[in-house]
């Protein structure tokens, strides 16, 4: 049994950020499951905001601390065997890296759909 991440009522966190952000289930492909938008390993928002970033503060010698992530898909690892338009569905605890050095993880999937 597996649970796919859907909608945007869950939370993401960054290991070097000070705040959580909403999940990114706003796909360009608009994959719909049970009247909700589903998230795949390729879904990465372009406007993440994790509050203050420890790494960015170091890079800018403290003059900038706001989150300015550069995140490129895919998430790892998705749900094995559950593909939505050729990509694995996201699941709790999937992670993706920020090019600044942080690791972003799905802490709470929010609304989920069960696959069995």
TAKA-V215241 format. One record per residue. SS is DSSP state (H for helix, E for strand, C for the rest). Layout:
ss=SS
ss=SS
This chain:
ss=C
ss=E
ss=E
ss=E
ss=E
ss=E
ss=C
ss=C
ss=C
ss=C
ss=E
ss=E
ss=E
ss=E
ss=C
ss=C
ss=E
ss=C
ss=C
ss=C
ss=E
ss=E
ss=C
ss=C
ss=C
ss=C
ss=C
ss=C
ss=C
ss=C
ss=C
ss=E
ss=E
ss=C
ss=C
ss=E
ss=E
ss=E
ss=C
ss=E
ss=C
ss=C
ss=C
ss=C
ss=C
ss=C
ss=C
ss=C
ss=C
ss=C
ss=C
ss=E
ss=E
ss=H
ss=H
ss=H
ss=H
ss=H
ss=H
ss=C
ss=C
ss=C
ss=C
ss=C
ss=C
ss=E
ss=C
ss=C
ss=C
ss=C
ss=E
ss=C
ss=C
ss=C
ss=C
ss=E
ss=C
ss=C
ss=C
ss=C
ss=C
ss=C
ss=E
ss=E
ss=C
ss=C
ss=E
ss=E
ss=E
ss=C
ss=C
ss=C
ss=C
ss=C
ss=E
ss=E
ss=E
ss=E
ss=C
ss=C
ss=C
ss=C
ss=E
ss=E
ss=E
ss=E
ss=E
ss=E
ss=C
ss=C
ss=C
ss=E
ss=E
ss=E
ss=E
ss=C
